[in-house]
Amino acid sequence: ELGPESLRLPSALLALEAAAGQGKSDVISTLLHAGVPASLQAARAAEQAGAVQAALMLLVRVQVQATGKHPSNAMLLWLAVQERMPLVAEGILQEDAAALAGLPAGNGEAARQAHAVGAWSVLAALLERGDPMPAQPRLLLDYALRAGHAGLARSCLTHLGEDARDVEAALRTCLDHGRTEIVREALEAMWKARSSHKSEGPPLLSLECGPADQPSECSVCFEGLYTNP
């Protein structure tokens, strides 16, 4: 049992962290209701255990303890990124897209931190907002295609400029991993980006004609286009 005099003892705090590390949301709620203080360590432990809602509850409680006020979603989103809690951050953004406005803009700090902690949906939203790319676009695009993260891939494509060779290499990586559905979305994003900039760069797709009795192939998906071109 936890009495008023024992709520702040190390044993009570350890009990909360242990429950968080095991993803026991009901135990976490009971301990918090009893008055055991929340901690960032417990919040991170809960997220790592897959108890994302419990982690968010702990994060909110930490802020209430510190300020006496219920934090806004924008404040929680930035705190989740700073405290290396990507699942919580992405959950907040999914529920409230307007929370992105609370992240610092202009200096690229938010994008760098989102990249560092692997909050990919948050990073994609920041890049769409116009934040600077925190890594080489080609490398980040390659990761997005491998992981099947279409949103991040679309955001990266707009930063590749006219380097068609990089685009083709990235899309071939995607195809090699069976991500053909991402290729379509990636190409659409690239075409839109080029159209909006009215660029005159080389075409993304090229037609290579072989013997007249053999079908021509798309240079991206390698499907036959038509015969006797």
C-alpha positions, 0 to 999 in steps of 0.5 A, spaced: 500 500 500 502 507 498 500 512 504 500 519 503 507 519 506 510 514 501 507 517 495 514 520 493 519 515 496 523 512 491 520 505 491 513 509 489 517 512 483 520 505 481 513 502 481 511 507 476 516 506 472 516 498 472 509 499 470 510 503 465 516 499 462 511 493 462 505 497 458 500 496 464 496 502 463 491 500 468 497 500 474 499 507 471 493 510 472 492 507 479 498 510 481 497 517 478 491 517 481 494 515 488 498 521 487 505 518 485 508 523 481 509 522 473 516 522 470 519 523 463 523 516 464 516 513 466 513 516 459 519 514 455 518 507 458 511 506 457 512 508 449 517 503 448 513 498 451 508 500 446 503 503 451 502 510 447 496 513 450 499 511 457 506 515 455 502 521 453 498 521 459 504 521 463 507 526 459 501 531 460 502 529 467 509 531 467 507 538 464 501 539 469 506 538 475 511 543 472 506 548 470 500 547 474 496 548 467 494 543 462 499 543 456 496 545 449 497 539 443 503 544 440 507 544 447 506 536 447 508 535 440 514 539 441 516 536 448 515 529 445 520 530 439 525 533 444 524 527 449 525 522 444 518 519 444 516 519 436 510 515 437 507 520 442 509 525 437 506 522 431 500 520 435 499 528 437 500 530 430 495 525 427 489 527 432 491 535 431 495 537 425 494 544 427 499 542 433 505 543 428 504 550 428 507 550 435 514 547 433 519 552 431 520 554 424 526 558 420 532 555 423 531 547 421 531 545 429 524 542 429 526 538 423 533 536 425 530 533 432 524 530 428 529 526 424 534 524 430 528 521 433 525 518 427 518 521 428 517 521 420 510 523 420 512 529 423 518 530 419 514 529 413 509 535 415 515 539 417 518 539 410 511 540 407 511 546 411 518 549 408 523 547 413 530 545 411 532 538 409 536 535 415 539 530 411 541 529 404 535 528 400 537 522 396 539 518 403 532 520 406 528 519 400 532 512 399 530 510 407 523 513 406 522 508 400 525 502 403 520 503 409 514 504 405 513 511 408 509 515 402 508 521 406 516 522 407 518 520 400 513 525 397 516 531 401 523 528 400 522 528 392 520 536 392 528 537 395 531 533 389 531 538 384 532 536 377 537 530 379 533 525 375 539 520 376 538 520 383 530 520 382 531 513 378 536 510 383 531 511 389 525 509 385 529 502 383 531 501 390 523 502 391 522 497 386 527 492 388 523 492 395 517 490 392 514 497 393 511 499 387 505 502 390 510 508 392 513 509 385 506 511 383 505 516 388 513 518 388 512 520 380 506 523 381 509 528 387 515 529 382 511 531 376 507 536 380 513 539 383 516 540 376 510 542 373 509 548 379 516 550 377 516 550 370 522 546 369 525 544 363 529 538 366 530 531 363 524 527 363 523 522 368 521 517 364 524 515 357 522 510 352 527 505 349 525 502 343 528 495 341 526 491 335 519 492 332 516 485 334 518 486 342 514 491 347 517 497 349 518 497 357 517 503 362 524 505 365 521 505 372 516 499 372 519 495 366 512 493 364 511 493 356 508 499 354 506 497 347 508 493 341 511 496 334 512 503 337 
